[in-house]
Amino acid sequence: MIDRNDEMVVLDVLPEESFLKKHLPGAINIPAHTENFEIMVEKMIPEKSKPVVVYCANHDCQASAEASQKIAEMGYKNVSDYENGLAEWEEMGYGMDM
């Protein structure tokens, strides 16, 4: 999707400290365990039809799965969980924003 320049939101749900160290290109950060997670999502992603790709650290990290489910329950129509997250992205040699 990134290679095709598809219009989407890439959402990093890791803590801010992690996001500041490295994240996928163009990603925004809303930590999954933020008290006002849903409010932040609605503020930063107002268009519920826009594709949202959610990721966290790796396959063992469940934050992206939980956040994806919450976002879908909020009425977002096209939510994907990038299950292998940062670990796979780095392993594949793709660039990061820092």
C-alpha contacts under 8 A as a table, 3 or more apart, distances in Angstrom:
res1	aa1	res2	aa2	distance
1	M	4	R	5.16
1	M	5	N	6.22
1	M	6	D	5.32
2	I	5	N	4.94
2	I	6	D	6.09
3	D	6	D	7.73
7	E	50	K	7.51
7	E	51	P	7.34
8	M	50	K	5.98
8	M	51	P	4.81
8	M	52	V	5.75
8	M	53	V	7.35
9	V	27	A	7.06
9	V	28	I	7.61
9	V	45	I	7.69
9	V	50	K	7.28
9	V	51	P	6.25
9	V	52	V	4.73
9	V	53	V	6.19
10	V	24	L	7.71
10	V	26	G	6.84
10	V	27	A	4.66
10	V	28	I	6.34
10	V	52	V	5.97
10	V	53	V	4.88
10	V	54	V	6.09
10	V	55	Y	7.79
11	L	27	A	5.47
11	L	28	I	5.15
11	L	29	N	5.88
11	L	30	I	7.01
11	L	52	V	6.92
11	L	53	V	5.96
11	L	54	V	4.70
11	L	55	Y	6.32
12	D	19	F	7.16
12	D	23	H	7.22
12	D	24	L	7.88
12	D	27	A	6.23
12	D	28	I	5.98
12	D	29	N	4.79
12	D	30	I	6.38
12	D	31	P	7.09
12	D	54	V	6.08
12	D	55	Y	5.31
12	D	56	C	5.96
13	V	29	N	5.96
13	V	30	I	5.22
13	V	31	P	4.18
13	V	32	A	4.81
13	V	54	V	7.00
13	V	55	Y	6.33
13	V	56	C	5.68
13	V	63	A	6.69
13	V	64	S	6.33
13	V	67	A	7.39
14	L	18	S	6.27
14	L	19	F	6.56
14	L	29	N	7.35
14	L	30	I	7.42
14	L	31	P	5.00
14	L	32	A	6.54
14	L	56	C	5.52
14	L	57	A	7.21
14	L	63	A	7.46
15	P	18	S	5.54
15	P	19	F	6.53
15	P	30	I	7.85
15	P	31	P	5.02
15	P	32	A	7.68
16	E	19	F	4.95
16	E	20	L	6.12
16	E	29	N	6.93
16	E	30	I	7.83
16	E	31	P	6.65
17	E	20	L	5.29
17	E	21	K	6.57
18	S	21	K	5.23
18	S	22	K	6.48
18	S	23	H	7.85
19	F	22	K	5.33
19	F	23	H	5.44
19	F	29	N	6.71
20	L	23	H	7.40
20	L	98	M	6.37
21	K	98	M	5.56
22	K	96	M	6.10
22	K	97	D	5.63
22	K	98	M	4.51
23	H	27	A	6.62
23	H	86	L	7.22
23	H	96	M	5.59
23	H	97	D	5.36
23	H	98	M	6.50
24	L	27	A	5.53
24	L	86	L	7.34
24	L	89	W	7.92
24	L	95	G	7.45
24	L	96	M	5.16
24	L	97	D	5.96
25	P	95	G	7.30
25	P	96	M	5.71
25	P	97	D	5.24
26	G	97	D	7.59
30	I	34	T	7.37
30	I	37	F	6.84
30	I	40	M	6.94
30	I	41	V	7.26
31	P	34	T	5.47
31	P	37	F	7.25
32	A	37	F	6.47
32	A	63	A	6.07
32	A	64	S	7.47
32	A	66	E	7.89
32	A	67	A	5.91
33	H	37	F	7.03
34	T	37	F	5.08
36	N	39	I	5.38
36	N	40	M	6.25
37	F	40	M	5.19
37	F	41	V	6.20
38	E	41	V	5.08
38	E	42	E	6.26
38	E	70	K	7.88
38	E	71	I	7.50
38	E	74	M	7.84
39	I	42	E	5.24
39	I	43	K	6.17
40	M	43	K	5.04
40	M	44	M	5.99
41	V	44	M	5.26
41	V	45	I	5.52
41	V	46	P	7.61
41	V	71	I	7.76
42	E	45	I	5.27
42	E	46	P	5.15
43	K	46	P	5.80
45	I	48	K	7.12
47	E	50	K	5.71
48	K	75	G	6.66
48	K	76	Y	4.47
48	K	77	K	6.21
49	S	76	Y	6.10
49	S	77	K	5.30
49	S	78	N	6.50
50	K	76	Y	7.77
50	K	77	K	7.49
50	K	78	N	6.69
51	P	77	K	7.41
51	P	78	N	4.74
51	P	79	V	5.93
51	P	80	S	7.78
52	V	78	N	6.24
52	V	79	V	4.82
52	V	80	S	6.21
53	V	79	V	5.99
53	V	80	S	4.77
53	V	81	D	5.86
53	V	82	Y	6.48
54	V	64	S	5.60
54	V	65	A	7.92
54	V	67	A	7.41
54	V	68	S	6.28
54	V	79	V	7.45
54	V	80	S	6.13
54	V	81	D	4.95
54	V	82	Y	5.90
55	Y	63	A	7.85
55	Y	64	S	4.97
55	Y	81	D	6.05
55	Y	82	Y	5.02
55	Y	83	E	6.51
55	Y	84	N	7.63
55	Y	85	G	5.02
55	Y	86	L	7.42
56	C	61	C	6.47
56	C	62	Q	7.78
56	C	63	A	6.28
56	C	64	S	5.39
56	C	82	Y	7.84
56	C	83	E	7.62
56	C	84	N	7.75
56	C	85	G	5.17
56	C	86	L	6.46
57	A	60	D	7.94
57	A	61	C	5.96
57	A	84	N	7.17
57	A	85	G	5.18
57	A	86	L	4.97
57	A	87	A	6.07
58	N	61	C	5.39
58	N	83	E	6.59
58	N	84	N	4.42
58	N	85	G	4.81
58	N	86	L	6.03
58	N	87	A	5.23
58	N	88	E	7.04
59	H	62	Q	7.50
59	H	83	E	5.27
59	H	84	N	4.38
59	H	85	G	6.94
61	C	64	S	7.22
62	Q	65	A	5.31
62	Q	66	E	6.24
63	A	66	E	5.23
63	A	67	A	5.98
64	S	67	A	5.02
64	S	68	S	5.86
64	S	81	D	6.05
64	S	82	Y	7.44
64	S	83	E	7.10
65	A	68	S	5.15
65	A	69	Q	6.28
65	A	81	D	5.94
65	A	83	E	7.32
66	E	69	Q	5.26
66	E	70	K	6.35
67	A	70	K	5.06
67	A	71	I	6.11
68	S	71	I	5.14
68	S	72	A	6.14
68	S	79	V	6.25
68	S	80	S	6.67
68	S	81	D	6.06
69	Q	72	A	5.14
69	Q	73	E	6.14
70	K	73	E	5.06
70	K	74	M	6.30
71	I	74	M	5.01
71	I	75	G	6.91
71	I	76	Y	6.03
71	I	79	V	7.28
72	A	75	G	5.37
72	A	76	Y	4.91
72	A	77	K	6.59
72	A	78	N	7.69
72	A	79	V	6.28
73	E	76	Y	7.20
76	Y	79	V	6.67
82	Y	85	G	5.51
84	N	87	A	6.31
84	N	88	E	5.39
84	N	89	W	7.76
85	G	88	E	5.79
85	G	89	W	6.31
86	L	89	W	5.02
86	L	90	E	6.08
87	A	90	E	5.39
87	A	91	E	6.09
88	E	91	E	4.87
88	E	92	M	6.06
89	W	92	M	5.33
89	W	93	G	6.64
89	W	94	Y	5.78
90	E	93	G	5.09
90	E	94	Y	5.77
90	E	95	G	7.30
90	E	96	M	7.81
91	E	94	Y	7.69
